Amino acid sequence: MIGIPFRILPYKYSQKLGYYITKFSFKILKKYPKIIITNLEYAFPQKNKHFYEEIYKKNIIFIGKLLADTFLKKRMNQQWFKKRILYTKEVLEIEQEIENR
């Protein structure tokens, strides 16, 4: 049931929906945001609270995108990837090397 809106919406809006679902879930599951902030404080003791909050927000955005991508995996074919992935010279060289093996 949760996956239906993701399949209907365009990719950009699916990612936003994933973000809002993740943000809402983290508000309900209050234990996990505290764990994330505590881990950041241990990992980066010299940083300030703004730094931790910024990383936390980016983490929620990323998890939301992962949620959307999980439901959208059936849409992800070679054409889809070519439209959305930036291919640098280095990436193309690595792909060519892998194909030549």
N, C-alpha and C positions, 0 to 999 in steps of 0.2 A: 504494500500500500504506500509506503514512504517513497518508493522509487517512481511512482507514476508521474508526479509533477516534474521530476528531473527529466523524464523521457519526453515530456510535452514541451517544456521550455527550451529556448535557445541556450547554447552553451554558456554564454556570459551570465544569463539570469539563473541558470542552474548552479553556477558557482556562487552567486550571491545567496541563493536559497540555502546552499550547503553551509555558507558562513553563518547565516541567521539561525539555522538549526543547531549548529555547533555552539554558537554564542548562547542560545537559549538553554541548551543542555548543560553548559558549564555553569550557568546561573543556578540551575536546579541541583547539579552535583557539585556543591561548593567545596568539596574535599579536593578535587583535582586542580582547580586554579591555585589553591594554597600550596599544593605539592609543586606545581610548576614554578611559582615564585620562590619558594624555599630552595629548590634545586638551582635556580638562577643565582640566588644569593650566595650559595656555596660555591658555584662555579666561577662567579665573578664578584668576589667580595669588595673590590675597589670601586664598583659601579654604583650609581645612584638609583633611586626608586623609579625615576622616569625611564631609565634604560631597561629595567625589568618589565615595566608595563608595556613598553614598545615591543620587546621580544615576545611577551605574552600575547599581545594583539596580533603580531605577525604569525605566531603559532596557531591561533584560532583561525586566521584567514587560510593558512595552509591546510589545516585539518578540514575546513569547509570545502576547499578545492578537492581534497582527496575523497571526501564523501560524495561530491558531485561526480567526480571521475569514476568512482566505483559503480554508480548507477548508469553512467553513460558509456561504459566500456563497449557495449554493442555497437555504438555509433563510431567508435574509433577504428577507422580503417586507414590504409596508406594515404589516401587523399586527405583525410582529416588531419593526419600528422603533418603532411607537407604544408598545409595551410597554417598550422599553429606553431610549428617548431622552427626556430632560427638555426639554419645550417651555416656554420662558420667553415672556414677553410680547414681548420683542424678537425672538426667533426666529420667532414666529407673524407678527409684522409684516413681517419680511423675506420669509417664505414668501408672504404675501399680496401683497406688492409684486412678487415674481417672477411669480406667477400672473397679475397684472394687466398684465404687459408684452405 
